[in-house]
Amino acid sequence: MLANLPTIPPWLVDGIAGAGDSLTTVPFTSWSLTEQIRKRMGTNGQVNQSSRSYKVGGWTGTSLSVAIAAGGTATAAAVADGKAGAYFGRGTASVFNVGKVRFGWYWEVNRDAIGLRIGAARGTSWYSHIPFWYPK
């Protein structure tokens, strides 16, 4: 049954492994959880850690880590600033919650939300609302 599975291209294996290794590396070390799992499974030899795909995957994983940390930090700052805050609060006096690309508190259908909004206001033109958190 396993013999009928398609072969995954080596560049894809290397890229995914690079991203996974980057995301699961303990900061300030070279120890990676996903690499350790591959070693235990006996599949680490399938990954070329010197390949360009592995390096690009590593950069992608690092970028994702930074984006996740930035999103979490911005959300925590918005919570601390409050709905009427000067930085992330609702209204035109807010620093980061105005313009075409804005982050902060907004009203989504029937509840508060904190998130990234891109484009014009909902229902007027192209827009995208990406909620990061729904406070209770």
Beta strands, then each sheet from edge to edge (+ up, - down):
strand 1: 101-108
strand 2: 111-119
strand 3: 127-133
sheet 1: 1+ 2- 3+
end
